Amino acid sequence: MSDAFYASIRHELDAVRAAGLFKEERIIASPQGARVRTADGREVINLCANNYLGLSSHPRVIEAAHEALRSRGFGLSSVRFICGTQDLHKTLERRLSAFLGTEDTILYGSAFDANGGLFETLLGPEDAVISDTLNHASIIDGIRLSKARRMRYAHDDMASLRAQLALARAEGARHVLVFTDGVFSMDGTVARLDEMRGLCDEFGALLGIDECHASGFLGTRGRGTHELRGVFGRVDIITGTLGKALGGASGGFTSARAEVVALLRQRSRPYLFSNTVAPAIVGASIAVLDILEASTELRDRLEHNTRLFRAGIEELGFDIKPGTHPIVPIMVYDAGKAQRLAARLLELGVYVVGFFYPVVPQGQARIRVQISAVHDEPTLRRALDAFAQAGRELELIP
């Protein structure tokens, strides 16, 4: 055993603590919902989950999971191509394709795996992938695994994207893939896919998006960023998750043209070498799509709640990132202040988390509030009152 190795790890952890960047995990002892119960028995308002549509504990979703558990078992103990594909998996893949406006879909154990297994499979050394500078870590890591030339454009900057597309073509790239988050998880910024599609068409490039923070509620029918931006059916590759608005458990997917999905099934390493998504998750996810295709009530309620909270927090004087997404970044800038604000809000009955480096850039610490369809107006008003009290105590607002 190497004492020097463990000493260096302890030193690094001490440095993280000294910088005020150490992340503590809070423990909840209840289902996910508008309110949760912490391990010490307190009930608090939950403003930090990805449970945008409130489906994580929806009775129909839970019952569908139970039914799949009863009829298809707990797990399959296998990868898909050996003996890990059930009828439910194929049904969910067909349903997701129809929901997203694509030809086919492939399921993964997580959205991180979907992005991790995408670029290496589809692109080679003669190709180029152009990525937004603020893309999610899973996209960055997936691109790193590929041998394609890696290029970046300034966040949400169409002039910068145009320049990178022109450079890729000038340098003779065979295939060019532009890839972006549909919604950026730390800022709530929605990608300008309509403009990006136009640029990609001009330069003969493919367009891909990660829809983790969009599928189920963005757009008039909740189909996602591409529906919101008017390019439904015109995005080449969509990756996403079942672990946020679409039920909140786990699992991811890639949705695209049939030949793209067929190649992923043959060569995508996270798909070939990871166990199948559990039957209970698959059955519940099918029920989620049943709910969303029957009515837009949940996404409409989420939109209403988001407008209410954004207006209220701005009125209090907090500095927030502009937008319309239920991700509401409340900027504090200092990591220590973000942690103190989160701690004080928890004392006041509101569960939020401070985000700071390396999750966001240095000097950009924040509280990321996430609104849900299951929040009611009195609950959101109480949360705003708590923000007002904590913000004044910490001298963040007048």
N, C-alpha and C positions, 0 to 999 in steps of 0.2 A: 504493500500500500504506500502511496506517495503522500506524506504529510504536507509537502509543499503545495501539491495540487489543491487539497482541501483548505489549506490556509489562504490560498489565492481566491478561492470561491467565497470564503467568509469575508475576506477583505472587500471583494466586489459588492457583496450584499450590504456590508457596513457603509460603503460609499453611496449605495442607492438610498439607504435610510437617511444618511446625513444630508443628502440633496433633497429630501422630502418627496422622493419619487417611489417609495415602496408601496406596493399595492396590497391591501388587505382584502381577503375574501369574507364577505358577510354571509351568514347562514340563514336561510329561510326554512320554515317548517310547515309549509302549506302549499296548496296548488298555486299556480301562477294566476294572477287576476288583477283587478283594479286596486285591490288591497292585498297585502300578504302578511303573514305572521312570521316574525323573526324568531330565532332560536330561544330568545329570552321570554317569549310569550306575548310581545307587543304586536298590535295590529297597526300597520302603517300604510299610507298611500304609496302605491308603486308607480314611479315615473321613470323607470330605467330599463324596462323590458322591451324586447322586440315583438311583443304580443300585440301588434298593431290592430288586429281585428277582434281580439279577445277570444280567439278560437282555441287557445291552449287548454282550456278547461270547459269547453263547450260540451253540453250533454250529448249531442249527436256525434261529436267527434270521439268522445270517450267510449260511447256505446259501439261505434264502428271499430275502435281498437280492440275492445273486448271480443267482439264477434270474430275478428280476424285472428285473435289469439286462440279462441275456441276452435275455429275451423281450420286454421293453417299452422298453428303451433307458435312456440316462443321464438325460435330462430331456425335457420336452415343449415348452419354449420358448414357452409360452403360458399365458394365464389359462384358467380352467375353461370359461367360456361360449363361448370362441372355438373352440379345438381342443385343449383341455388336459384333457379328461375321458376317462380310460380305464376299462375294465371293472374294473380293480383298485380304483380310487377308489370306485366304487359298491359294490363288495363290502365294502371296509373300512367305509364309512359304514353299511351294513346291519348288519355284525357289531358295530360299536360301539353302535348303537342297541339291539340285542338284549342286549348285555353290560350296558348301563347302564339298561335298562328304559324306553326312550323310543320315540317313533314314528319319528324321523328324525334324521340327523346331517349336519353340513356340516364339511368339512375346511378348515383354514387353514394358512398357512405356519408359524405359531407360536401358542402359547396367548396371547401378548401381543396378536397380531392378532385372535384370537377375542374377547378382551375389548374390544379397541379398536374392533371393528366391530359390537358388540352393542347398546349402549345408544342410540347415535345413530339406529340403524335402527328400533328398536322404540318409543322413547319421544319425546314431544313436549313443548312448553312447558306443557301442561295436566296433565302427569303428574309423578310424584315417584319418585325412587329413594332408598332408605334403605340405607346402607352401614355396615358395621362399621368402627370407627375404625382398626383394624389391618389392613384389607384390603390385598392385594398392590398394588404400584404399577400393574400393568396394569389392574386394576379401577378404581383412582382415575383414571388417565388416560382410560380408556374413558368413565367417567361425565362427566368434564370436557368431552368432545367432544359430549355430548348437550345438548339445550336443556331437559331435564327439571329440575325443582327438585331440588337436591342436599341430602340430609339425612343425618345420621350418628347412630349410637347408640353408647354406650360399649361397649368391647370385651366381647363375650360376656355382656352385661348385658340380661336379658330385660325387666326393668322399664323400662330406657331404651328398648329397642325398642318396647315397648307404647306408651310416651309419644309416640314419633315416629310410630308408626302412627296413633294417635288424632289427632295434630296434622295429619298429611297428610289424613286424612278430614275433619277440621273445616274445613280450608282448601279443601276441594272438589276435591282431586286426582281426575282421571278414572281413571287407572290408577296403581297403586302396586306397585313392585317392590322387594322386600327382597333384597339380594345380599350374600353372605358367602363367604369362603374356607371350604371344607369342613375343611381343616386349615391352620392358620396356620404359615407356613414358618419363622419365626424362633423360635417358642415350642413348636410341636408340639401346640398346643391344638386339640381337635376340636370343631367347632361343634355346638351342641345343636339339631340340626335337627328333632327331634321336638317340642320346645317351640316352635321357630320356626314350624313348620308349623301348629301349633295357633293361634298368634297371627295368622298370615297368614290362616287360614281365618276367624277371628273378625272381622277387618277387611276381608275380601274382597281380600286382596293376593296377588300372585304371589311365589314364592320361587325364587331362583336361587343356584347355588353354583359355585365354582371348585374343581375336584377334582384339581389338579395334583399334590398330595402325598397322594393317597388312592387314585386309580384303580389297580386291580390287586392291592391287598393289604389294604385296610380292609374289614371285614365278613367274615362266615364264608366267602363265596365270592370275596372280593376285589373286589366290585363298587363299593365306595366308601363314603363317609361316610353316604350315604342308606341303604345296606344296614345299616351298623353301628347307625344310630339308629332303624331300624325304619320308615323312610318310603320304602322302595324303590318306585319308580313314582309317587311323590307330590310330586316336585320338578319345578317347571315348566321350568327351564332349567339345564343343566349345561354348563360349559365345562371344558376340560382339555387335557392335553398328551400327545403321544407321546414326549416327550423326557426322561421320568423313568423311572418303573417300567415303562412300556409300550415298552421297547426302548431308550430313551435317546438317540435320534438327534435329530430335530426334528419339528416339525409340531404343530398343535393342532386343536381341534374344538369345536363347539357342538352340543349334543344336546338336543332338545326336541320339542314337538308338531309335527306335519307342517306346519301353516300358518305357524308361527314360522320354521322352517327354510326354507320356500319364500320368505318375505319376505326373509330374509337372503340367499338366493341372488340375489334381484333387486336389492338395495340396499346390502348391506354392503360398504363401500369396500375394506377389506383383502382381501376375497374377490374382488371384481371387478377389482382392479387389481394383484394379486400373482400371480406364477407358481404353477403347480400344485405340490403336494407331490411330490417326486421318486418315480418308480416303485419304486426300490430300498427307500425308506423305507416305502412303502405295502405292498409285498409282505412285508417283514420284520414290519410291524405286524400283518398278518393271521396270520403264524406265531406271534407273541406271544399273540394271542387263542386260537389253537389250544392252546398250552401251558397257558394259565391256565384254560381251560374244561375241560381234561382232568383236572386235578388241582389241589388246593390245597397241594401239597407245598411250593412255594416260599414262599407267604405264611405257612404254618405254621412253616417254618424261620426266617423273618424275625421272627416273633413270639417264638420261643424265644430268638433271638440278642439281641433288644431287651431282654427281661427280664433276661438274663444281664448285659449291659453296664450297664443302668440300676442293677441291684442292686450291681454291683461299683464303679461310680463313686461311688454314694452312700456305700458302706462306706468308701471312701477319705477321705470328708469334704468332697468338692466340693459346692458349692451348685448344684443343677440344678433346672430347671423340672419340676414333677411331671407325670406322664402315663404313657401306655402306647405312644405313637407312636415309631417308630424315629428321629425327630428328637429328639436329646438336647441341649438347650441347657445348656452348662456356664458358669455366670455368673461373670464376672471383674469386670465393671462399668467398669473403666478400659481405654481403648483401647490405651494403651501396654503394659499388662500382658497384654492379650489377644494382641497381636502378639508379645511376648517368649515367651509360653507356646507359641504356634504354632511359632515359630522353634526353640525348644528341643526340642519334640516331633519336629520334622522331623529334627533332629540325632540323636534317639534312634530314628528309623525309623518315625515315625508322621506321616502327612500329614493335617493339619487346617488350618483357616483361621480367623483371628479376624474377627469381625463387629463393627462399630462404626458410629457416626454417619457418614453419614446412612442407612445400611442399617437400623439400629436406633436408638431414641431415645438422646439424650445420657445418659451414665451407665449404659447398659444393655449395655455391651460383653460379648461372650461368645465361646466356642468352640462352634460348632454341629457336633456329631458326628452322622453319619448312618450307621445300621447297614444292612447288606445281608444277603440270604439266602446269599450266597457266602462270607461270613466263617465260618470254623470256630472252635470253642471255643479251641484253642491260640492262634490269631491274636488273638482278642479278649482273652485273658489277657495276652499280650505287650503289647498296647496299653494295658491297664490298668496294667501294671507301669511302662510309660513315663510314663503320667499321674502315677503315684505319685511317681516320681523327679523329674519336672519340677515338679510341684506343690509338693513339699517344698523344692526348690532355690529356687523363686520365692516361698516362704512363703505359698502360697495354701491349703495344708492343713497340719494339725499334723504 
